Amino acid sequence: MPATLSQKPQWKFTLGYLVWFALMIWFFRTAFSPSQPREVSYSDFLAEVGAGHLADVRITEGQLIGTLKKDQLKQEKGKPPVNPQIECDRIPGLDAGPLVQELQAQHVDISGKVPTQSIWGGVLISWGPILLLIAIYVVAMRRLQKSGGGPLSFGRNKAKIHDQSDRFDTKFSDVAGVEEAKAELQEIIDFLKTPEKYQKLGGRIPKGVLLVGPPGTGKTLLARAVAGESGVPFFSISGSEFVEMFVGVGASRVRDLFEQAKQRAPCIIFIDELDAIGKSRASGHGLFSNEEREQTLNQLLVEMDGFDSSKAVIIMAATNTPEVLDPALLRPGRFDRQVVLERPDMKEREAILKVHARKLPVAPGVNLESVAAETPGMVGADLANIVNEAALNAARRNAGQIEMRDFDQAVDRVTLGFEKKGRLIGPDEKERVAYHEVGHTLVALSVPNADPVKRVSIIPRSIGALGHTLQLPGRDRYLQTEPELEDRIAVLLGGRGAEETVFNGVVSTGASDDLARASEMARQMVTRFGMSSQMGAMTYGIPHESRYLNTPFEAEEKNYSERTAEQIDTEARDIIDRQHERVKSILASRRADLDLVAAALLKKETLEHDELEKLLAEHKPDPIAPARP
């Protein structure tokens, strides 16, 4: 059974064994090799003999080897010990008789035997390094095979297997906000628990279930919950883990994965990020084809067709971009069922927050419904992050419980970034920012279809904003009318209108983002929503965009003439101009309120909803109707 790959880098593993190998060779050479005598000249050797410093002498055919007496071995402090043996080469043709007589007169032991090393020492010196190298190779290959990285394991799958001994504790109770998806998957769980009930009636459970939705909606978590509810082995692997630099490895890993799944049936195979190997083959022809990925996809299609559904092997996969998948993957008999996980609504967000906060010390006064109302458009991962940030905020205060202010700060930190109170802004710029934000606020309070204003602030944030006006919708909206879109454009233009009203038409760069969003909204009204009497009830342009991934590189195919493009520009400009004049009219009529709220904002830097209502209680006019052409 393949295990999870070790996280240790391969080069560190190899380098460590090479160092160990070198140290062991040095040990064998120093431990079992005899020490070599110091070489001296023949005259120095005779001088040592004449001085009576030698204890014994060995005479060979080519050398004279002597051992100094112990009293001659004086070691100086800080220096290595003196070698007790000296040697010199014999002079050819020189008679050794006089030297032997002198040695005998000094009672020096004389021998002619050449020293030999032990048999085991010679064996270790000769064969030790080779045996050590073989041992290192065997150990290294075993470790690589266990970690799935051996040279024979390229074709083995890298799936993480969770069975009865290592199963998921995740249940459906841990997954909130996807009740429809859980109902769809309940049938899968029932089949895995009691497959005979369906087989008796000849029923065929769907072979594959594709989980589709934006990032962070809980696709992987839901797959783990299915494994936890059914109690069967769970094979988890990412689509990118199939593909390697060697052609054919991905297909081999697919075969190995399905073979192991059949042996462990009933079980679940979960492939995360399926689009890594399941992209349409039609888009890969020409210079940008990927033969390895296509072979992996072909093998996956063959395996999904080849195994019997009665084996109770369920294939689950997750993707954020279903539109790029090959049509062969989505036909009946493969991924029969698609379970869509959309962004949660307000009630579902509240349920998700409760799941993440149930194990935390939350204060009794915390209203998670209010937190859910402040987080429109957020998915489960975002909400989990907010709960974690709230816990960190409470920890910074050394508090024992998480209070509502911690959640409010967490929402602001996630959506707006952290406050940068240390940024020094000049009084002129600060005044302009205050009037800009109050312009947004007053227009939002004046038009009938704007979202309620919760807070206005001129404290800079890390995302680059010098201030913000926070509006919270009272409910989730799935449709927007033309008057509602016009009111949103008016609120976006409120900051620019306030600068023009107060500073005699002199504007700044602070409204750049507002103008970009308003312009895009006006263009969408003309080209996508048919809200232009001149252009008619038609759409213009073919957008090339993902349903779930909002990337900044979304392109649009142009299917209209240059004359039509000019008309689109004119209509979008007319929408912006009408709302701009409307905003200036609103702010001119509420100039006293504009100065009043701006002065309070400069003093306190942040005004909440209740403070705004109290300030405007005596000046609040009736809502102004939307301007019509």
C-alpha positions as CSV (number, residue, x, y, z in Angstrom):
1,M,0.0,0.0,0.0
2,P,1.5,3.3,-1.0
3,A,2.1,5.8,1.7
4,T,2.2,9.6,1.8
5,L,5.3,11.0,0.2
6,S,8.0,12.1,2.6
7,Q,8.4,15.9,2.8
8,K,12.2,15.6,3.2
9,P,14.0,17.0,0.1
10,Q,15.8,14.3,-1.9
11,W,19.1,16.2,-2.1
12,K,19.3,16.4,1.7
13,F,18.7,12.6,1.9
14,T,21.5,11.8,-0.6
15,L,24.0,14.3,0.9
16,G,23.6,12.9,4.4
17,Y,24.4,9.4,3.3
18,L,27.4,10.5,1.3
19,V,28.8,12.2,4.4
20,W,28.2,9.1,6.5
21,F,29.9,7.0,3.9
22,A,33.0,9.2,3.9
23,L,33.2,9.2,7.7
24,M,33.0,5.4,7.9
25,I,35.8,4.9,5.3
26,W,38.0,7.3,7.3
27,F,37.2,5.3,10.5
28,F,38.1,2.0,8.9
29,R,41.4,3.3,7.6
30,T,42.4,4.9,10.9
31,A,41.2,2.1,13.1
32,F,42.6,-0.9,11.3
33,S,45.6,0.5,9.4
34,P,49.0,0.3,11.3
35,S,50.6,3.7,12.0
36,Q,53.4,4.6,9.6
37,P,56.9,5.3,11.1
38,R,58.6,8.7,10.7
39,E,61.0,8.7,7.8
40,V,64.6,9.9,8.7
41,S,67.9,9.9,6.9
42,Y,70.4,7.1,7.3
43,S,72.8,9.4,9.2
44,D,70.1,10.5,11.6
45,F,69.2,6.8,12.2
46,L,72.9,6.0,13.0
47,A,73.0,9.1,15.4
48,E,70.0,7.7,17.3
49,V,71.7,4.3,17.5
50,G,75.0,5.9,18.7
51,A,73.1,7.9,21.4
52,G,71.4,4.8,22.7
53,H,67.9,6.1,22.1
54,L,66.5,2.9,20.5
55,A,64.7,0.1,22.3
56,D,64.5,-2.3,19.3
57,V,65.3,-2.4,15.6
58,R,63.8,-4.4,12.7
59,I,66.0,-5.0,9.8
60,T,64.4,-5.8,6.4
61,E,65.7,-6.1,2.9
62,G,65.2,-2.4,2.1
63,Q,64.6,-0.6,5.5
64,L,65.7,-0.1,9.0
65,I,62.9,0.4,11.5
66,G,63.6,1.4,15.0
67,T,61.5,2.1,18.1
68,L,62.5,4.9,20.5
69,K,62.7,4.3,24.2
70,K,59.9,5.7,26.4
71,D,62.1,8.3,28.0
72,Q,62.8,9.8,24.6
73,L,59.0,10.4,23.9
74,K,58.6,13.9,25.4
75,Q,55.4,15.5,24.2
76,E,55.3,19.3,24.1
77,K,52.2,21.1,25.3
78,G,49.8,21.9,22.6
79,K,51.4,19.6,20.0
80,P,50.4,16.1,18.8
81,P,52.3,13.1,20.4
82,V,55.6,12.0,18.9
83,N,55.6,8.8,16.7
84,P,57.7,6.3,18.6
85,Q,58.9,4.6,15.4
86,I,61.5,5.9,12.9
87,E,62.6,4.3,9.6
88,C,65.3,4.9,6.9
89,D,66.2,3.2,3.7
90,R,69.2,0.8,3.6
91,I,72.1,1.8,1.5
92,P,72.7,-0.8,-1.2
93,G,75.9,-2.8,-0.8
94,L,76.6,-1.5,2.7
95,D,77.5,-4.2,5.2
96,A,75.1,-4.3,8.2
97,G,77.6,-6.2,10.4
98,P,79.1,-3.3,12.3
99,L,75.6,-1.8,12.9
100,V,74.4,-5.2,14.3
101,Q,77.4,-5.4,16.6
102,E,76.9,-1.9,18.0
103,L,73.2,-2.7,18.6
104,Q,74.2,-5.9,20.4
105,A,76.6,-4.0,22.6
106,Q,73.8,-1.6,23.6
107,H,71.5,-4.6,24.3
108,V,68.9,-3.5,21.7
109,D,66.4,-6.1,20.5
110,I,67.1,-7.0,16.9
111,S,64.6,-8.7,14.6
112,G,64.2,-9.3,10.9
113,K,60.5,-10.0,10.8
114,V,58.3,-7.7,8.9
115,P,55.1,-6.6,10.8
116,T,51.8,-7.9,9.4
117,Q,48.3,-6.8,10.1
118,S,45.5,-9.1,11.3
119,I,43.4,-11.1,8.8
120,W,40.2,-9.3,9.9
121,G,41.8,-6.0,9.6
122,G,42.9,-6.7,6.0
123,V,39.4,-7.9,5.2
124,L,37.7,-4.8,6.6
125,I,40.1,-2.5,4.8
126,S,39.7,-4.3,1.5
127,W,36.0,-5.1,1.6
128,G,34.6,-2.7,4.3
129,P,33.9,0.3,2.0
130,I,32.2,-1.9,-0.6
131,L,30.0,-3.6,1.9
132,L,29.2,-0.3,3.5
133,L,28.2,1.2,0.1
134,I,25.9,-1.8,-0.5
135,A,24.3,-1.4,2.9
136,I,23.7,2.3,2.3
137,Y,22.1,1.5,-1.1
138,V,19.8,-1.1,0.4
139,V,18.7,1.2,3.2
140,A,18.2,4.1,0.9
141,M,16.1,2.1,-1.6
142,R,13.9,0.8,1.2
143,R,13.2,4.3,2.4
144,L,12.5,5.5,-1.1
145,Q,10.1,2.6,-1.7
146,K,8.3,3.3,1.6
147,S,7.9,7.0,0.7
148,G,6.7,6.3,-2.8
149,G,9.8,7.8,-4.4
150,G,11.8,4.8,-5.6
151,P,12.8,4.3,-9.2
152,L,10.2,1.5,-9.5
153,S,7.4,3.6,-7.9
154,F,6.8,6.2,-10.6
155,G,3.7,4.4,-11.7
156,R,2.2,4.0,-8.2
157,N,-0.5,6.4,-7.2
158,K,0.1,8.9,-4.5
159,A,-3.4,8.8,-3.0
160,K,-3.7,9.2,0.7
161,I,-5.7,6.3,2.0
162,H,-8.0,6.7,5.1
163,D,-9.6,3.5,6.3
164,Q,-11.1,2.2,9.5
165,S,-7.8,2.7,11.4
166,D,-7.4,6.3,10.1
167,R,-10.9,7.4,9.1
168,F,-12.3,10.9,9.0
169,D,-14.3,12.1,12.0
170,T,-16.1,14.6,9.8
171,K,-19.8,14.2,9.7
172,F,-22.7,16.0,8.0
173,S,-23.3,17.8,11.2
174,D,-19.9,19.5,10.7
175,V,-21.0,20.8,7.3
176,A,-23.5,23.7,7.2
177,G,-25.0,25.8,4.5
178,V,-25.2,23.0,1.9
179,E,-28.4,21.2,2.8
180,E,-29.4,20.5,-0.8
181,A,-26.0,19.1,-1.6
182,K,-26.1,16.9,1.5
183,A,-29.6,15.6,0.4
184,E,-28.1,14.7,-3.0
185,L,-25.2,12.8,-1.4
186,Q,-27.3,10.9,1.2
187,E,-28.3,8.4,-1.5
188,I,-24.6,7.7,-2.1
189,I,-24.0,7.0,1.6
190,D,-27.0,4.7,1.7
191,F,-25.7,2.7,-1.2
192,L,-22.2,2.4,0.3
193,K,-23.7,1.2,3.6
194,T,-26.3,-1.2,2.1
195,P,-25.4,-1.9,-1.5
196,E,-27.5,-5.1,-1.6
197,K,-30.7,-3.1,-1.3
198,Y,-30.0,-1.5,-4.7
199,Q,-28.5,-4.6,-6.3
200,K,-31.5,-6.7,-5.4
201,L,-33.7,-4.4,-7.5
202,G,-31.2,-4.1,-10.3
203,G,-30.6,-0.4,-9.6
204,R,-27.3,1.2,-10.6
205,I,-25.9,3.9,-8.4
206,P,-24.1,6.8,-10.2
207,K,-20.5,5.9,-10.8
208,G,-19.3,9.5,-10.4
209,V,-20.3,12.6,-8.5
210,L,-18.8,15.9,-9.5
211,L,-18.8,18.7,-6.8
212,V,-18.9,22.1,-8.5
213,G,-18.7,25.5,-6.9
214,P,-16.6,28.6,-6.2
215,P,-13.4,28.2,-4.1
216,G,-14.0,27.8,-0.4
217,T,-17.6,26.6,-0.5
218,G,-16.7,23.3,1.1
219,K,-16.4,20.8,-1.7
220,T,-13.5,18.9,-0.1
221,L,-15.1,19.1,3.3
222,L,-18.3,17.6,1.9
223,A,-16.4,14.7,0.3
224,R,-14.7,14.0,3.7
225,A,-18.1,14.1,5.4
226,V,-19.5,11.5,2.9
227,A,-16.5,9.2,3.8
228,G,-17.1,9.8,7.5
229,E,-20.8,9.1,7.3
230,S,-20.4,5.9,5.3
231,G,-17.4,4.6,7.2
232,V,-15.6,3.2,4.1
233,P,-12.0,3.6,2.9
234,F,-11.4,7.0,1.4
235,F,-8.8,7.6,-1.4
236,S,-7.9,11.2,-1.6
237,I,-5.6,12.6,-4.4
238,S,-5.2,15.9,-6.3
239,G,-5.4,15.9,-10.0
240,S,-1.9,17.4,-10.3
241,E,-0.4,14.4,-8.5
242,F,-1.1,12.1,-11.5
243,V,1.1,14.0,-13.9
244,E,4.9,13.8,-13.9
245,M,7.7,14.7,-16.3
246,F,7.8,11.1,-17.7
247,V,5.2,10.3,-20.3
248,G,2.9,7.4,-19.2
249,V,3.3,7.9,-15.5
250,G,-0.1,9.5,-15.0
251,A,-1.9,6.7,-16.8
252,S,0.0,4.1,-14.7
253,R,-1.0,5.9,-11.5
254,V,-4.7,5.9,-12.6
255,R,-4.6,2.1,-13.2
256,D,-2.9,1.5,-9.9
257,L,-5.4,3.7,-8.0
258,F,-8.4,1.9,-9.4
259,E,-6.8,-1.5,-8.8
260,Q,-6.4,-0.7,-5.2
261,A,-9.9,0.7,-4.9
262,K,-11.4,-2.5,-6.3
263,Q,-9.5,-4.5,-3.7
264,R,-10.9,-2.3,-0.9
265,A,-14.5,-1.9,-2.1
266,P,-16.8,-0.5,-1.0
267,C,-14.8,2.7,-1.0
268,I,-14.6,6.3,-2.3
269,I,-12.1,7.8,-4.7
270,F,-11.9,11.6,-4.3
271,I,-10.0,13.6,-7.0
272,D,-9.6,17.2,-6.0
273,E,-9.0,19.8,-8.7
274,L,-10.2,17.5,-11.5
275,D,-9.5,20.2,-14.1
276,A,-5.8,19.6,-13.7
277,I,-6.2,16.4,-15.8
278,G,-9.7,16.7,-17.1
279,K,-9.4,19.7,-19.4
280,S,-11.0,19.4,-22.8
281,R,-8.8,17.6,-25.4
282,A,-10.2,19.8,-28.2
283,S,-8.4,22.8,-26.8
284,G,-5.0,21.1,-26.7
285,H,-4.3,20.6,-30.4
286,G,-1.4,22.3,-32.1
287,L,1.6,23.7,-30.3
288,F,0.1,23.7,-26.8
289,S,-1.0,20.0,-26.7
290,N,-0.1,18.1,-23.5
291,E,0.3,14.4,-24.4
292,E,0.9,13.3,-20.8
293,R,-2.2,15.0,-19.5
294,E,-4.3,13.6,-22.4
295,Q,-3.0,10.1,-21.8
296,T,-3.9,10.4,-18.1
297,L,-7.4,11.6,-19.0
298,N,-7.9,8.8,-21.5
299,Q,-6.9,6.2,-18.9
300,L,-9.3,7.8,-16.4
301,L,-12.1,7.5,-18.9
302,V,-11.3,3.9,-19.6
303,E,-11.1,3.0,-15.9
304,M,-14.5,4.7,-15.2
305,D,-16.0,2.6,-18.0
306,G,-14.2,-0.6,-17.1
307,F,-15.2,-1.3,-13.5
308,D,-18.5,-2.6,-12.4
309,S,-20.7,-0.3,-10.4
310,S,-21.7,-3.3,-8.3
311,K,-18.2,-3.2,-6.8
312,A,-19.5,-0.2,-4.7
313,V,-16.6,2.1,-5.8
314,I,-17.8,5.7,-5.9
315,I,-15.7,8.3,-7.7
316,M,-16.1,11.9,-6.4
317,A,-14.3,14.9,-7.8
318,A,-14.2,18.6,-7.2
319,T,-13.6,21.5,-9.6
320,N,-14.0,25.3,-9.7
321,T,-14.2,25.4,-13.5
322,P,-16.6,22.8,-14.9
323,E,-16.8,24.6,-18.2
324,V,-13.3,23.5,-19.2
325,L,-13.8,19.8,-18.5
326,D,-13.8,17.3,-21.4
327,P,-17.4,16.4,-22.4
328,A,-16.5,12.7,-22.2
329,L,-16.1,13.1,-18.5
330,L,-19.6,14.5,-18.0
331,R,-21.6,12.0,-20.0
332,P,-23.9,9.4,-18.3
333,G,-21.9,6.5,-17.0
334,R,-19.0,8.5,-15.8
335,F,-19.8,11.6,-13.8
336,D,-23.5,11.1,-13.8
337,R,-24.4,13.5,-11.1
338,Q,-23.3,17.1,-10.6
339,V,-23.8,18.7,-7.2
340,V,-23.5,22.5,-7.3
341,L,-22.4,24.3,-4.2
342,E,-23.3,28.0,-4.5
343,R,-22.3,30.8,-2.2
344,P,-24.4,30.6,1.0
345,D,-27.2,33.0,1.7
346,M,-27.7,34.8,5.0
347,K,-29.3,31.9,6.9
348,E,-26.7,29.5,5.6
349,R,-23.9,31.9,6.6
350,E,-25.3,32.0,10.1
351,A,-25.3,28.2,10.3
352,I,-21.7,28.0,9.1
353,L,-20.6,30.6,11.7
354,K,-22.3,28.5,14.4
355,V,-20.5,25.4,13.3
356,H,-17.1,27.1,13.5
357,A,-17.9,28.9,16.8
358,R,-19.5,26.0,18.7
359,K,-16.2,24.9,20.2
360,L,-15.0,28.4,21.1
361,P,-15.8,30.4,24.3
362,V,-18.3,32.8,22.7
363,A,-19.9,35.4,24.9
364,P,-23.7,35.2,25.4
365,G,-24.3,38.5,23.8
366,V,-22.8,37.7,20.4
367,N,-25.3,37.9,17.6
368,L,-24.1,35.6,14.8
369,E,-27.1,36.6,12.7
370,S,-25.7,40.2,12.6
371,V,-22.3,38.9,11.6
372,A,-23.9,36.9,8.8
373,A,-25.7,40.0,7.6
374,E,-22.3,41.8,7.4
375,T,-20.7,39.2,5.2
376,P,-22.7,39.0,2.0
377,G,-21.0,37.0,-0.7
378,M,-18.6,35.2,1.6
379,V,-18.1,31.4,1.4
380,G,-17.4,28.9,4.2
381,A,-13.6,29.4,4.1
382,D,-14.1,33.2,4.5
383,L,-16.4,32.7,7.5
384,A,-14.1,30.3,9.2
385,N,-11.3,32.9,8.8
386,I,-13.6,35.5,10.4
387,V,-14.2,33.3,13.4
388,N,-10.5,32.6,13.8
389,E,-9.7,36.3,13.5
390,A,-12.3,37.1,16.2
391,A,-10.6,34.5,18.5
392,L,-7.3,36.2,17.9
393,N,-8.7,39.6,18.7
394,A,-10.0,38.3,22.0
395,A,-6.6,36.7,22.7
396,R,-4.9,40.1,22.1
397,R,-7.1,41.6,24.7
398,N,-6.4,38.8,27.2
399,A,-10.1,38.2,27.3
400,G,-11.8,35.0,28.5
401,Q,-14.6,35.1,25.9
402,I,-15.0,36.2,22.3
403,E,-17.3,39.3,22.3
404,M,-19.3,41.0,19.5
405,R,-16.6,43.7,19.1
406,D,-14.1,41.0,18.2
407,F,-16.4,39.7,15.4
408,D,-16.9,43.3,14.2
409,Q,-13.2,43.9,14.1
410,A,-12.6,40.5,12.3
411,V,-15.1,41.4,9.6
412,D,-13.5,44.8,9.0
413,R,-10.0,43.2,8.9
414,V,-11.0,40.6,6.4
415,T,-13.1,42.9,4.1
416,L,-11.2,46.2,4.5
417,G,-7.7,45.3,5.8
418,F,-6.2,46.4,9.1
419,E,-6.3,50.0,10.3
420,K,-3.2,52.2,9.6
421,K,-3.7,54.8,12.3
422,G,0.0,55.7,12.1
423,R,-0.3,57.0,8.6
424,L,0.2,60.8,8.7
425,I,-2.3,62.6,6.5
426,G,-2.3,66.4,6.1
427,P,-5.3,68.4,7.3
428,D,-6.3,69.4,3.7
429,E,-6.3,65.8,2.5
430,K,-8.1,64.6,5.6
431,E,-10.8,67.2,5.1
432,R,-11.2,66.2,1.5
433,V,-11.5,62.5,2.4
434,A,-14.1,63.3,5.1
435,Y,-16.3,65.2,2.6
436,H,-15.8,62.4,0.0
437,E,-17.0,59.7,2.4
438,V,-19.9,61.9,3.7
439,G,-21.0,62.4,0.1
440,H,-21.4,58.6,-0.3
441,T,-23.2,58.5,3.0
442,L,-25.7,61.3,2.3
443,V,-26.6,60.0,-1.2
444,A,-27.1,56.5,0.3
445,L,-29.4,58.0,2.9
446,S,-31.3,60.0,0.3
447,V,-32.1,57.5,-2.6
448,P,-34.8,55.0,-2.0
449,N,-33.1,51.8,-3.1
450,A,-29.6,52.1,-1.4
451,D,-28.4,49.6,1.2
452,P,-28.4,50.9,4.8
453,V,-25.3,52.7,6.0
454,K,-23.7,51.0,9.0
455,R,-20.5,53.0,9.3
456,V,-18.5,55.8,7.8
457,S,-14.8,56.3,8.6
458,I,-11.7,58.2,7.5
459,I,-9.2,55.8,9.1
460,P,-6.8,54.5,6.4
461,R,-6.9,50.8,5.7
462,S,-4.1,48.5,4.4
463,I,-5.9,47.9,1.1
464,G,-5.1,51.4,0.1
465,A,-8.3,53.1,1.0
466,L,-8.1,56.4,2.9
467,G,-11.6,56.0,4.2
468,H,-14.7,53.9,3.7
469,T,-18.5,54.0,3.8
470,L,-19.8,50.6,4.9
471,Q,-23.3,49.6,3.6
472,L,-25.0,46.3,4.6
473,P,-27.9,44.9,2.6
474,G,-30.9,43.9,4.7
475,R,-31.3,40.7,2.7
476,D,-29.7,38.6,0.0
477,R,-30.7,39.8,-3.5
478,Y,-30.6,37.7,-6.6
479,L,-32.2,40.2,-9.0
480,Q,-31.8,44.0,-9.3
481,T,-34.1,46.4,-11.1
482,E,-33.1,49.3,-13.2
483,P,-33.9,51.9,-10.4
484,E,-31.8,49.9,-8.0
485,L,-28.8,49.9,-10.3
486,E,-29.2,53.6,-10.9
487,D,-29.3,54.2,-7.1
488,R,-26.1,52.2,-6.7
489,I,-24.4,54.3,-9.4
490,A,-25.5,57.4,-7.6
491,V,-24.0,56.3,-4.3
492,L,-20.7,55.5,-6.1
493,L,-20.7,59.0,-7.6
494,G,-21.5,60.6,-4.2
495,G,-17.9,61.1,-3.2
496,R,-17.0,62.8,-6.5
497,G,-20.1,65.0,-6.2
498,A,-19.2,66.1,-2.7
499,E,-15.7,67.2,-3.7
500,E,-17.1,69.2,-6.6
501,T,-19.8,70.8,-4.3
502,V,-17.4,71.7,-1.5
503,F,-14.2,72.5,-3.3
504,N,-15.6,74.6,-6.1
505,G,-15.3,71.9,-8.8
506,V,-11.7,71.0,-7.9
507,V,-11.6,67.1,-7.8
508,S,-8.9,64.6,-6.7
509,T,-7.9,61.1,-7.6
510,G,-9.7,59.6,-4.7
511,A,-12.8,58.7,-6.8
512,S,-10.9,56.6,-9.3
513,D,-12.2,53.3,-8.0
514,D,-15.7,54.6,-7.7
515,L,-15.7,55.9,-11.3
516,A,-14.4,52.5,-12.6
517,R,-17.2,50.6,-10.8
518,A,-19.9,53.0,-11.9
519,S,-18.7,53.0,-15.5
520,E,-18.7,49.2,-15.6
521,M,-22.1,49.0,-14.1
522,A,-23.5,51.5,-16.6
523,R,-21.9,49.5,-19.5
524,Q,-23.4,46.3,-18.1
525,M,-26.8,47.9,-18.1
526,V,-26.5,48.7,-21.8
527,T,-24.8,45.6,-23.1
528,R,-26.0,42.8,-20.8
529,F,-29.2,43.8,-19.2
530,G,-31.0,45.6,-22.1
531,M,-31.7,48.7,-19.9
532,S,-31.3,51.2,-22.7
533,S,-34.2,52.4,-24.9
534,Q,-31.8,53.3,-27.7
535,M,-30.0,50.0,-27.8
536,G,-33.1,47.9,-27.3
537,A,-33.6,44.6,-25.5
538,M,-30.4,43.0,-26.8
539,T,-27.1,41.9,-25.5
540,Y,-23.8,42.9,-27.0
541,G,-20.6,41.0,-26.8
542,I,-19.9,37.4,-25.9
543,P,-18.2,37.2,-22.5
544,H,-15.5,34.5,-22.0
545,E,-15.6,34.0,-18.3
546,S,-15.8,31.3,-15.7
547,R,-19.0,30.8,-13.8
548,Y,-17.3,30.6,-10.5
549,L,-13.9,32.2,-10.9
550,N,-14.0,36.0,-11.2
551,T,-10.5,36.7,-12.7
552,P,-9.3,40.1,-13.8
553,F,-8.5,38.7,-17.2
554,E,-12.0,37.9,-18.4
555,A,-12.2,38.6,-22.1
556,E,-15.1,39.4,-24.3
557,E,-15.6,38.6,-27.9
558,K,-16.9,41.5,-29.9
559,N,-20.0,40.7,-32.1
560,Y,-21.1,44.2,-33.0
561,S,-20.0,46.9,-35.4
562,E,-18.0,50.0,-34.7
563,R,-21.1,52.2,-35.0
564,T,-22.8,50.1,-32.4
565,A,-19.8,50.5,-30.1
566,E,-20.1,54.2,-30.4
567,Q,-23.8,54.0,-29.5
568,I,-22.9,51.8,-26.4
569,D,-20.4,54.4,-25.3
570,T,-22.9,57.2,-25.7
571,E,-25.7,55.3,-23.8
572,A,-23.3,54.4,-20.9
573,R,-22.1,58.0,-20.8
574,D,-25.7,59.3,-20.6
575,I,-26.5,57.0,-17.6
576,I,-23.4,58.3,-15.8
577,D,-24.2,61.9,-16.6
578,R,-27.8,61.7,-15.4
579,Q,-26.8,60.2,-12.1
580,H,-24.0,62.7,-11.7
581,E,-26.4,65.6,-12.1
582,R,-28.8,63.9,-9.7
583,V,-26.1,63.5,-7.1
584,K,-25.0,67.1,-7.3
585,S,-28.7,68.1,-6.8
586,I,-29.0,65.9,-3.7
587,L,-25.8,67.3,-2.1
588,A,-26.7,70.9,-2.9
589,S,-30.0,70.5,-1.1
590,R,-28.3,68.9,1.9
591,R,-25.2,71.1,2.1
592,A,-25.9,71.8,5.8
593,D,-26.0,68.1,6.5
594,L,-22.8,67.6,4.5
595,D,-20.9,70.2,6.6
596,L,-22.4,68.9,9.8
597,V,-21.5,65.2,9.3
598,A,-18.0,66.1,7.9
599,A,-17.2,68.2,10.9
600,A,-18.2,65.3,13.3
601,L,-16.3,62.8,11.2
602,L,-13.1,64.9,11.3
603,K,-13.5,65.0,15.1
604,K,-14.2,61.3,15.8
605,E,-12.8,59.7,12.6
606,T,-15.6,57.0,12.7
607,L,-19.4,57.4,12.9
608,E,-21.7,54.4,13.4
609,H,-25.3,54.2,12.2
610,D,-26.8,55.3,15.5
611,E,-24.5,58.4,15.6
612,L,-25.4,59.3,12.0
613,E,-29.2,59.1,12.8
614,K,-28.7,61.3,15.8
615,L,-26.8,63.9,13.9
616,L,-29.3,64.0,11.0
617,A,-32.5,63.8,13.1
618,E,-33.3,67.5,12.6
619,H,-32.1,67.7,9.0
620,K,-33.3,64.4,7.4
621,P,-35.3,65.2,4.3
622,D,-37.7,63.0,2.5
623,P,-36.2,60.4,0.2
624,I,-35.5,61.7,-3.3
625,A,-37.0,59.8,-6.1
626,P,-34.7,58.4,-8.8
627,A,-34.0,60.7,-11.7
628,R,-35.6,59.6,-15.0
629,P,-34.5,60.8,-18.4
